Amino acid sequence: MKEKVFALVDCNSFYCSCERLFKPSLKNKPVIVLSNNDGCAIARTQEAKDLGIKMGDPFFKIRDYCKKSDIHVFSSNFALYTNISDRVMKTLARFAVTIEVYSVDEAWLDITGVTDDYTAYGKKIEQAILREVGIPVGVGIAPTKTMAKLANHLAKKSIKANGVVNLMEKQFVSVALKRVAVGDVWGIGSRSAEKLRAINIRTAYDFVNFKNDKLIQKILTKPGLQRKQELQGIRCFELEVDIQDKRSIGCSRSFSIGVYAKNEMKEAIANYITHATQKLRKQKGLCSRVSVYMRTSPFKDTNQYSRMETALLASPSSNTCELIEVAWAIVEIIFKQGYEYKKAGIELHGLIGTSEFQLSFPSFSNHISSGELMKVMDNVNVKNGDMCLKSLACGTSMGAWKMLREHKSPSYTTNFKHVQNVK
């Protein structure tokens, strides 16, 4: 098997870095970003970590401490983060023919055969993202995806690494493996790490050199054993770049206050469909099935109810209005009066690319005309702000189902007026 070279590029404290991008005064100051409804800390700068803020800390427990310690707090602003993410990925696309966008803040690149020294090439990538987008990143380079992930972990942890760790240089591999705890290996969760520590596997080096592969597979299943093999330099995972690899697109939210009325639930579902179909069209896809679910709060001493149903479309679609109609039909089936709903969501399944949608489909001409309408809506929203143009089904104002966002930053990248607030 020919040796490949992967680069894993991961943005540093991405949500916090996005907030700092438009408030340079926050440089070197502690910053945290909260989850939906200002629930808990989901992103922290190193300064916030040094002050003891942990991932998942409930905000109501640390609110006073944040004020006392002058920790800057932001509600999640996903429209902003997605826009900055797009800029990062567009810049990365210049550095590799094949790229797998793994999440909003990280991507793998296949950089096999570049003429530059790999470390120097990684530094070019890091500097380009910082110069053109303003976001700091770490770059890990290695012959497998799992090893590249480990290299990236070290690139962000070590000041001496200067943002890039290259494990194509074999003499550094053993040193790198000894410096990474087994729980920090990609794909090994806290429970699995606890089981591995019970058999005296504490570092990635211990993991790689453990002789009993059958026991590893028993503890971690086959993918876990494959990660061990990847750390040994045996390539098991390739880049996933096709839309078929993405099983679904979802959108869900917890409500800031309980929802009792069906019309409010329908508005929430219409908004979730709108967000999901925008993502679907962006990747030039169509969906074949729509799922809707809703549930009450399991933490309240009230009557409990949850249900999810799926509907099959007559033909694949990415039309927001069509999918809202399908989702509303599901709401009519699963919504029950008398319950206090705390969360709802939708998922689009059976994804295919538009190029796969055969001309023989009876509805293909309709798909073309509806696609033009959706294209106009998307263009308007790109230029004037997310949800500037939307279906009336989404409502004219958010009702009880709206998210709590008391610390949300302005729409710097989609509203020109908000740019005036940059300081």
LUMKOL-209198 format. One record per residue (C-alpha): residue number from 0; x, y, z; residue in one letter. Coordinates in Angstrom, 1 decimal. Layout:
LUMKOL-209198
{node NUM {X Y Z} "A"}
...
end
This chain:
LUMKOL-209198
{node 0 {0.0 0.0 0.0} "M"}
{node 1 {1.5 3.3 -1.1} "K"}
{node 2 {2.3 5.7 1.8} "E"}
{node 3 {0.1 8.7 1.9} "K"}
{node 4 {0.6 12.0 3.7} "V"}
{node 5 {-2.4 13.5 5.7} "F"}
{node 6 {-2.6 16.9 7.3} "A"}
{node 7 {-5.2 17.5 10.0} "L"}
{node 8 {-5.9 21.2 10.4} "V"}
{node 9 {-7.8 22.1 13.5} "D"}
{node 10 {-8.8 25.6 14.6} "C"}
{node 11 {-7.7 26.6 18.1} "N"}
{node 12 {-10.7 27.2 20.5} "S"}
{node 13 {-12.7 28.0 17.3} "F"}
{node 14 {-15.8 29.6 18.7} "Y"}
{node 15 {-13.8 31.8 21.0} "C"}
{node 16 {-11.4 32.6 18.2} "S"}
{node 17 {-14.3 33.8 16.0} "C"}
{node 18 {-15.5 36.1 18.8} "E"}
{node 19 {-11.9 37.4 19.3} "R"}
{node 20 {-11.6 38.0 15.6} "L"}
{node 21 {-14.0 41.0 15.8} "F"}
{node 22 {-12.9 42.1 19.3} "K"}
{node 23 {-9.1 42.2 19.2} "P"}
{node 24 {-9.2 43.7 22.7} "S"}
{node 25 {-10.0 40.2 23.9} "L"}
{node 26 {-6.6 38.8 22.9} "K"}
{node 27 {-4.9 37.0 25.8} "N"}
{node 28 {-8.1 37.4 27.9} "K"}
{node 29 {-10.3 34.6 29.1} "P"}
{node 30 {-13.3 33.9 26.8} "V"}
{node 31 {-15.9 31.2 26.9} "I"}
{node 32 {-18.8 30.4 24.5} "V"}
{node 33 {-22.1 28.9 25.8} "L"}
{node 34 {-24.3 26.2 24.3} "S"}
{node 35 {-27.8 26.6 23.1} "N"}
{node 36 {-30.0 28.5 25.6} "N"}
{node 37 {-26.8 29.7 27.4} "D"}
{node 38 {-26.7 26.2 29.1} "G"}
{node 39 {-23.0 25.4 29.6} "C"}
{node 40 {-19.5 26.2 28.4} "A"}
{node 41 {-18.7 24.5 25.1} "I"}
{node 42 {-15.6 26.5 24.1} "A"}
{node 43 {-12.8 28.0 26.2} "R"}
{node 44 {-9.6 29.9 25.6} "T"}
{node 45 {-6.5 28.7 27.3} "Q"}
{node 46 {-6.8 31.7 29.7} "E"}
{node 47 {-10.3 30.5 30.7} "A"}
{node 48 {-9.0 26.9 31.2} "K"}
{node 49 {-6.3 28.2 33.4} "D"}
{node 50 {-8.9 29.9 35.6} "L"}
{node 51 {-10.6 26.5 36.1} "G"}
{node 52 {-13.5 26.7 33.7} "I"}
{node 53 {-14.2 23.1 32.5} "K"}
{node 54 {-15.9 21.9 29.4} "M"}
{node 55 {-19.6 21.5 30.1} "G"}
{node 56 {-19.7 23.6 33.2} "D"}
{node 57 {-23.3 24.8 33.7} "P"}
{node 58 {-23.4 28.6 33.2} "F"}
{node 59 {-25.7 29.2 36.2} "F"}
{node 60 {-23.0 27.6 38.4} "K"}
{node 61 {-20.1 29.7 37.1} "I"}
{node 62 {-22.0 33.0 36.3} "R"}
{node 63 {-20.8 34.8 39.4} "D"}
{node 64 {-17.2 33.4 39.1} "Y"}
{node 65 {-17.1 34.6 35.5} "C"}
{node 66 {-18.0 38.2 36.6} "K"}
{node 67 {-15.5 38.1 39.5} "K"}
{node 68 {-12.7 36.8 37.3} "S"}
{node 69 {-13.5 39.1 34.3} "D"}
{node 70 {-14.2 36.1 32.0} "I"}
{node 71 {-15.8 37.3 28.8} "H"}
{node 72 {-19.0 35.3 28.0} "V"}
{node 73 {-20.7 34.8 24.7} "F"}
{node 74 {-23.9 33.0 23.6} "S"}
{node 75 {-23.4 30.7 20.7} "S"}
{node 76 {-23.5 32.5 17.3} "N"}
{node 77 {-23.6 29.7 14.9} "F"}
{node 78 {-24.3 31.9 11.8} "A"}
{node 79 {-21.0 33.7 12.5} "L"}
{node 80 {-19.1 30.5 13.2} "Y"}
{node 81 {-20.4 28.8 10.0} "T"}
{node 82 {-19.4 31.8 7.9} "N"}
{node 83 {-15.9 31.9 9.3} "I"}
{node 84 {-15.7 28.1 8.9} "S"}
{node 85 {-16.5 28.4 5.2} "D"}
{node 86 {-13.6 30.9 4.8} "R"}
{node 87 {-11.2 28.6 6.6} "V"}
{node 88 {-12.2 25.6 4.4} "M"}
{node 89 {-12.0 27.7 1.2} "K"}
{node 90 {-8.5 28.6 2.1} "T"}
{node 91 {-7.6 25.0 2.9} "L"}
{node 92 {-8.9 23.9 -0.5} "A"}
{node 93 {-6.0 25.6 -2.2} "R"}
{node 94 {-3.5 23.4 -0.4} "F"}
{node 95 {-4.8 19.9 -1.4} "A"}
{node 96 {-6.8 18.3 -4.2} "V"}
{node 97 {-8.7 16.1 -1.7} "T"}
{node 98 {-10.1 17.5 1.5} "I"}
{node 99 {-12.4 16.0 4.1} "E"}
{node 100 {-14.3 18.6 6.2} "V"}
{node 101 {-14.6 16.7 9.4} "Y"}
{node 102 {-16.3 19.3 11.5} "S"}
{node 103 {-17.0 23.1 11.6} "V"}
{node 104 {-13.4 23.7 12.8} "D"}
{node 105 {-11.3 20.9 11.4} "E"}
{node 106 {-10.4 19.1 8.1} "A"}
{node 107 {-8.1 16.5 6.8} "W"}
{node 108 {-6.0 17.2 3.7} "L"}
{node 109 {-4.3 14.7 1.4} "D"}
{node 110 {-0.9 16.4 0.8} "I"}
{node 111 {0.8 13.4 -0.7} "T"}
{node 112 {3.6 14.4 -3.1} "G"}
{node 113 {3.9 18.1 -2.3} "V"}
{node 114 {7.4 19.3 -3.4} "T"}
{node 115 {8.0 21.3 -0.2} "D"}
{node 116 {9.3 19.9 3.1} "D"}
{node 117 {6.1 18.7 4.9} "Y"}
{node 118 {6.8 20.8 8.0} "T"}
{node 119 {7.3 23.9 5.9} "A"}
{node 120 {4.2 23.1 4.0} "Y"}
{node 121 {2.2 22.8 7.2} "G"}
{node 122 {3.6 26.1 8.3} "K"}
{node 123 {2.4 27.7 5.0} "K"}
{node 124 {-1.1 26.3 5.7} "I"}
{node 125 {-1.1 27.7 9.3} "E"}
{node 126 {0.1 31.1 8.2} "Q"}
{node 127 {-2.3 31.4 5.3} "A"}
{node 128 {-5.3 30.7 7.6} "I"}
{node 129 {-4.1 33.2 10.1} "L"}
{node 130 {-3.3 35.9 7.5} "R"}
{node 131 {-6.4 35.5 5.3} "E"}
{node 132 {-9.1 34.5 7.9} "V"}
{node 133 {-7.5 35.6 11.2} "G"}
{node 134 {-8.0 32.2 13.0} "I"}
{node 135 {-5.1 30.4 14.7} "P"}
{node 136 {-4.8 26.7 13.8} "V"}
{node 137 {-2.7 23.6 14.6} "G"}
{node 138 {-1.5 21.3 11.9} "V"}
{node 139 {-0.6 17.7 12.4} "G"}
{node 140 {1.1 15.7 9.5} "I"}
{node 141 {1.4 11.9 9.4} "A"}
{node 142 {1.0 8.8 7.2} "P"}
{node 143 {-2.5 8.0 8.7} "T"}
{node 144 {-5.5 9.9 9.8} "K"}
{node 145 {-5.3 8.8 13.5} "T"}
{node 146 {-1.6 9.7 13.7} "M"}
{node 147 {-2.3 13.0 12.1} "A"}
{node 148 {-4.9 13.7 14.7} "K"}
{node 149 {-2.4 12.8 17.4} "L"}
{node 150 {0.2 15.1 15.8} "A"}
{node 151 {-2.4 17.9 15.7} "N"}
{node 152 {-3.0 17.4 19.4} "H"}
{node 153 {0.7 17.9 20.1} "L"}
{node 154 {0.9 20.9 17.7} "A"}
{node 155 {-1.7 22.7 19.8} "K"}
{node 156 {-0.3 21.7 23.2} "K"}
{node 157 {3.4 22.4 22.7} "S"}
{node 158 {4.7 25.9 22.4} "I"}
{node 159 {7.9 24.5 20.8} "K"}
{node 160 {5.9 22.9 18.0} "A"}
{node 161 {5.1 26.4 16.7} "N"}
{node 162 {1.7 25.2 15.4} "G"}
{node 163 {3.0 22.3 13.3} "V"}
{node 164 {4.0 18.7 14.2} "V"}
{node 165 {5.3 16.4 11.4} "N"}
{node 166 {5.3 12.7 12.2} "L"}
{node 167 {6.4 11.7 8.7} "M"}
{node 168 {9.8 12.0 10.4} "E"}
{node 169 {9.9 8.5 12.0} "K"}
{node 170 {12.4 9.3 14.7} "Q"}
{node 171 {9.8 11.5 16.4} "F"}
{node 172 {6.9 9.0 16.5} "V"}
{node 173 {7.9 7.2 19.7} "S"}
{node 174 {8.4 10.4 21.5} "V"}
{node 175 {5.1 11.8 20.4} "A"}
{node 176 {3.2 8.6 21.4} "L"}
{node 177 {4.7 8.8 24.9} "K"}
{node 178 {3.5 12.3 25.4} "R"}
{node 179 {-0.2 11.6 24.6} "V"}
{node 180 {-2.5 10.0 27.1} "A"}
{node 181 {-4.5 7.1 25.7} "V"}
{node 182 {-7.8 9.0 26.4} "G"}
{node 183 {-6.6 11.7 24.0} "D"}
{node 184 {-6.3 9.3 21.0} "V"}
{node 185 {-8.9 9.9 18.4} "W"}
{node 186 {-11.9 7.7 18.9} "G"}
{node 187 {-11.1 6.6 22.5} "I"}
{node 188 {-13.7 8.0 24.9} "G"}
{node 189 {-13.3 8.4 28.7} "S"}
{node 190 {-15.0 5.0 29.5} "R"}
{node 191 {-12.8 3.1 27.0} "S"}
{node 192 {-9.7 4.9 28.3} "A"}
{node 193 {-10.6 3.8 31.9} "E"}
{node 194 {-10.8 0.2 30.7} "K"}
{node 195 {-7.5 0.5 29.0} "L"}
{node 196 {-5.8 2.0 32.1} "R"}
{node 197 {-7.1 -1.1 34.0} "A"}
{node 198 {-4.8 -3.2 31.9} "I"}
{node 199 {-1.9 -0.7 32.3} "N"}
{node 200 {-2.4 1.1 29.0} "I"}
{node 201 {-1.9 4.8 29.9} "R"}
{node 202 {-0.3 6.4 26.9} "T"}
{node 203 {-0.6 6.1 23.2} "A"}
{node 204 {2.8 4.4 23.3} "Y"}
{node 205 {1.5 1.7 25.7} "D"}
{node 206 {-1.5 1.3 23.4} "F"}
{node 207 {0.6 0.8 20.2} "V"}
{node 208 {2.9 -1.7 21.9} "N"}
{node 209 {0.2 -3.8 23.7} "F"}
{node 210 {0.5 -7.3 22.2} "K"}
{node 211 {-3.0 -8.7 22.7} "N"}
{node 212 {-5.0 -7.4 19.7} "D"}
{node 213 {-7.9 -9.7 20.5} "K"}
{node 214 {-8.3 -8.0 23.9} "L"}
{node 215 {-8.1 -4.5 22.3} "I"}
{node 216 {-10.8 -5.5 19.8} "Q"}
{node 217 {-13.0 -6.9 22.6} "K"}
{node 218 {-12.7 -3.6 24.6} "I"}
{node 219 {-12.8 -1.1 21.7} "L"}
{node 220 {-14.4 -3.2 18.9} "T"}
{node 221 {-12.9 -3.3 15.4} "K"}
{node 222 {-12.6 0.5 14.8} "P"}
{node 223 {-10.6 0.7 18.0} "G"}
{node 224 {-8.2 -1.9 16.8} "L"}
{node 225 {-7.9 -0.1 13.5} "Q"}
{node 226 {-6.9 3.1 15.4} "R"}
{node 227 {-4.1 1.1 17.1} "K"}
{node 228 {-3.0 -0.1 13.7} "Q"}
{node 229 {-3.1 3.4 12.3} "E"}
{node 230 {-0.8 4.6 15.1} "L"}
{node 231 {1.6 1.8 14.0} "Q"}
{node 232 {1.6 3.4 10.5} "G"}
{node 233 {-0.9 1.0 8.9} "I"}
{node 234 {-3.5 3.0 6.9} "R"}
{node 235 {-7.1 1.9 7.7} "C"}
{node 236 {-9.1 5.0 7.1} "F"}
{node 237 {-9.3 7.0 3.9} "E"}
{node 238 {-10.7 10.5 3.4} "L"}
{node 239 {-14.4 10.7 3.1} "E"}
{node 240 {-15.5 13.3 0.6} "V"}
{node 241 {-18.7 12.1 -1.0} "D"}
{node 242 {-22.1 13.2 0.0} "I"}
{node 243 {-23.2 9.5 0.2} "Q"}
{node 244 {-20.9 9.2 3.2} "D"}
{node 245 {-23.1 11.7 5.1} "K"}
{node 246 {-26.0 9.8 6.5} "R"}
{node 247 {-28.2 12.7 7.5} "S"}
{node 248 {-28.4 16.4 8.2} "I"}
{node 249 {-30.2 17.4 11.4} "G"}
{node 250 {-31.3 20.5 13.3} "C"}
{node 251 {-32.6 20.4 16.9} "S"}
{node 252 {-32.9 22.8 19.8} "R"}
{node 253 {-33.9 22.8 23.4} "S"}
{node 254 {-36.5 25.5 24.1} "F"}
{node 255 {-35.8 28.3 26.6} "S"}
{node 256 {-39.2 27.8 28.0} "I"}
{node 257 {-41.7 25.0 27.5} "G"}
{node 258 {-43.8 24.7 24.4} "V"}
{node 259 {-47.5 23.7 24.8} "Y"}
{node 260 {-49.2 24.9 21.6} "A"}
{node 261 {-49.1 23.0 18.3} "K"}
{node 262 {-48.7 26.2 16.2} "N"}
{node 263 {-45.6 27.1 18.1} "E"}
{node 264 {-44.2 23.6 17.6} "M"}
{node 265 {-44.9 23.9 13.8} "K"}
{node 266 {-43.1 27.2 13.6} "E"}
{node 267 {-40.1 25.7 15.4} "A"}
{node 268 {-40.0 22.7 13.0} "I"}
{node 269 {-40.4 25.0 10.0} "A"}
{node 270 {-37.3 26.9 11.1} "N"}
{node 271 {-35.3 23.8 11.6} "Y"}
{node 272 {-36.2 22.5 8.2} "I"}
{node 273 {-35.2 25.8 6.7} "T"}
{node 274 {-31.7 25.7 8.3} "H"}
{node 275 {-31.2 22.0 7.3} "A"}
{node 276 {-32.3 22.5 3.7} "T"}
{node 277 {-29.9 25.4 3.3} "Q"}
{node 278 {-27.0 23.1 4.3} "K"}
{node 279 {-28.4 20.4 2.0} "L"}
{node 280 {-28.5 22.7 -1.0} "R"}
{node 281 {-25.0 24.1 -0.2} "K"}
{node 282 {-23.6 20.6 -0.7} "Q"}
{node 283 {-25.7 20.1 -3.8} "K"}
{node 284 {-27.8 17.3 -2.2} "G"}
{node 285 {-31.3 16.0 -2.1} "L"}
{node 286 {-33.0 14.0 0.7} "C"}
{node 287 {-35.4 11.1 0.4} "S"}
{node 288 {-36.8 11.0 4.0} "R"}
{node 289 {-37.7 13.4 6.7} "V"}
{node 290 {-37.9 12.7 10.4} "S"}
{node 291 {-39.4 14.8 13.2} "V"}
{node 292 {-39.1 14.3 16.9} "Y"}
{node 293 {-40.2 16.0 20.1} "M"}
{node 294 {-39.9 15.3 23.8} "R"}
{node 295 {-40.6 16.7 27.2} "T"}
{node 296 {-37.9 17.4 29.8} "S"}
{node 297 {-36.7 14.2 31.6} "P"}
{node 298 {-35.5 16.4 34.4} "F"}
{node 299 {-38.9 17.7 35.4} "K"}
{node 300 {-41.4 15.9 37.6} "D"}
{node 301 {-44.2 16.1 35.0} "T"}
{node 302 {-45.9 13.8 32.5} "N"}
{node 303 {-43.3 12.5 30.1} "Q"}
{node 304 {-43.7 12.0 26.4} "Y"}
{node 305 {-41.4 11.6 23.4} "S"}
{node 306 {-41.9 10.4 19.8} "R"}
{node 307 {-40.2 10.3 16.5} "M"}
{node 308 {-41.7 9.5 13.1} "E"}
{node 309 {-40.3 9.4 9.5} "T"}
{node 310 {-41.9 10.1 6.2} "A"}
{node 311 {-40.7 8.9 2.8} "L"}
{node 312 {-40.8 11.5 0.0} "L"}
{node 313 {-42.4 10.8 -3.4} "A"}
{node 314 {-39.1 11.9 -5.0} "S"}
{node 315 {-35.9 13.3 -3.6} "P"}
{node 316 {-36.0 17.1 -2.8} "S"}
{node 317 {-34.2 20.0 -1.3} "S"}
{node 318 {-37.1 22.4 -1.5} "N"}
{node 319 {-37.7 24.0 1.8} "T"}
{node 320 {-41.4 24.6 1.3} "C"}
{node 321 {-42.0 21.0 0.2} "E"}
{node 322 {-40.1 19.6 3.2} "L"}
{node 323 {-41.9 21.9 5.7} "I"}
{node 324 {-45.2 20.5 4.4} "E"}
{node 325 {-44.0 16.9 4.9} "V"}
{node 326 {-42.6 17.8 8.4} "A"}
{node 327 {-45.9 19.5 9.4} "W"}
{node 328 {-47.8 16.4 8.4} "A"}
{node 329 {-45.6 14.4 10.9} "I"}
{node 330 {-46.3 17.0 13.6} "V"}
{node 331 {-50.0 16.5 13.2} "E"}
{node 332 {-49.5 12.8 13.9} "I"}
{node 333 {-47.1 12.9 16.8} "I"}
{node 334 {-48.0 16.1 18.7} "F"}
{node 335 {-50.1 15.5 21.8} "K"}
{node 336 {-51.9 18.3 23.7} "Q"}
{node 337 {-51.3 18.7 27.4} "G"}
{node 338 {-47.5 18.2 27.5} "Y"}
{node 339 {-44.8 20.7 28.1} "E"}
{node 340 {-42.3 20.1 25.3} "Y"}
{node 341 {-38.7 21.0 26.0} "K"}
{node 342 {-36.9 19.9 22.8} "K"}
{node 343 {-37.7 19.1 19.1} "A"}
{node 344 {-35.7 18.5 16.0} "G"}
{node 345 {-35.7 17.2 12.4} "I"}
{node 346 {-33.4 15.0 10.4} "E"}
{node 347 {-33.1 14.7 6.6} "L"}
{node 348 {-32.1 11.2 5.5} "H"}
{node 349 {-31.4 9.2 2.3} "G"}
{node 350 {-29.1 11.9 0.9} "L"}
{node 351 {-28.0 11.8 -2.7} "I"}
{node 352 {-26.2 14.3 -4.9} "G"}
{node 353 {-28.2 16.3 -7.5} "T"}
{node 354 {-26.1 14.8 -10.2} "S"}
{node 355 {-27.5 11.3 -9.3} "E"}
{node 356 {-31.0 12.5 -9.7} "F"}
{node 357 {-32.0 10.9 -13.0} "Q"}
{node 358 {-33.7 12.8 -15.8} "L"}
{node 359 {-36.2 10.0 -16.0} "S"}
{node 360 {-37.8 11.1 -12.7} "F"}
{node 361 {-41.3 12.4 -13.5} "P"}
{node 362 {-40.8 15.3 -11.2} "S"}
{node 363 {-37.4 16.4 -12.5} "F"}
{node 364 {-38.8 19.4 -14.4} "S"}
{node 365 {-40.5 20.5 -11.2} "N"}
{node 366 {-37.2 20.0 -9.3} "H"}
{node 367 {-35.5 22.4 -11.7} "I"}
{node 368 {-38.1 25.2 -11.2} "S"}
{node 369 {-38.2 24.8 -7.5} "S"}
{node 370 {-34.4 24.7 -7.4} "G"}
{node 371 {-34.3 28.1 -9.0} "E"}
{node 372 {-36.6 29.5 -6.4} "L"}
{node 373 {-34.5 28.1 -3.6} "M"}
{node 374 {-31.3 29.5 -5.3} "K"}
{node 375 {-32.8 33.0 -5.2} "V"}
{node 376 {-33.7 32.6 -1.5} "M"}
{node 377 {-30.2 31.4 -0.6} "D"}
{node 378 {-28.6 34.2 -2.6} "N"}
{node 379 {-30.8 36.8 -0.8} "V"}
{node 380 {-30.0 35.4 2.6} "N"}
{node 381 {-26.2 35.3 1.9} "V"}
{node 382 {-26.2 38.9 0.9} "K"}
{node 383 {-28.6 40.2 3.6} "N"}
{node 384 {-28.4 37.9 6.5} "G"}
{node 385 {-29.5 34.4 7.5} "D"}
{node 386 {-33.3 34.0 7.5} "M"}
{node 387 {-33.8 37.4 5.9} "C"}
{node 388 {-36.1 35.7 3.4} "L"}
{node 389 {-38.0 32.7 4.6} "K"}
{node 390 {-41.3 30.9 4.4} "S"}
{node 391 {-44.2 32.4 6.3} "L"}
{node 392 {-44.5 29.0 7.9} "A"}
{node 393 {-41.5 30.0 10.0} "C"}
{node 394 {-43.5 32.8 11.7} "G"}
{node 395 {-42.9 36.5 11.8} "T"}
{node 396 {-41.2 36.4 15.2} "S"}
{node 397 {-39.9 33.7 17.5} "M"}
{node 398 {-42.4 32.4 20.0} "G"}
{node 399 {-41.9 30.4 23.2} "A"}
{node 400 {-39.6 28.1 21.3} "W"}
{node 401 {-36.8 30.7 20.8} "K"}
{node 402 {-33.4 30.1 22.2} "M"}
{node 403 {-32.0 32.1 25.2} "L"}
{node 404 {-29.1 34.1 24.0} "R"}
{node 405 {-28.4 36.9 26.4} "E"}
{node 406 {-24.7 37.2 25.4} "H"}
{node 407 {-24.9 36.8 21.6} "K"}
{node 408 {-22.4 38.8 19.6} "S"}
{node 409 {-23.5 40.9 16.5} "P"}
{node 410 {-23.8 39.5 13.0} "S"}
{node 411 {-20.5 40.9 11.9} "Y"}
{node 412 {-20.3 38.9 8.6} "T"}
{node 413 {-23.9 39.3 7.4} "T"}
{node 414 {-25.1 42.7 8.7} "N"}
{node 415 {-23.1 45.8 7.7} "F"}
{node 416 {-24.5 47.9 10.5} "K"}
{node 417 {-23.0 45.5 13.0} "H"}
{node 418 {-19.5 45.9 11.7} "V"}
{node 419 {-19.6 49.4 13.1} "Q"}
{node 420 {-19.5 47.8 16.6} "N"}
{node 421 {-16.1 46.2 16.0} "V"}
{node 422 {-13.7 47.5 18.6} "K"}
end
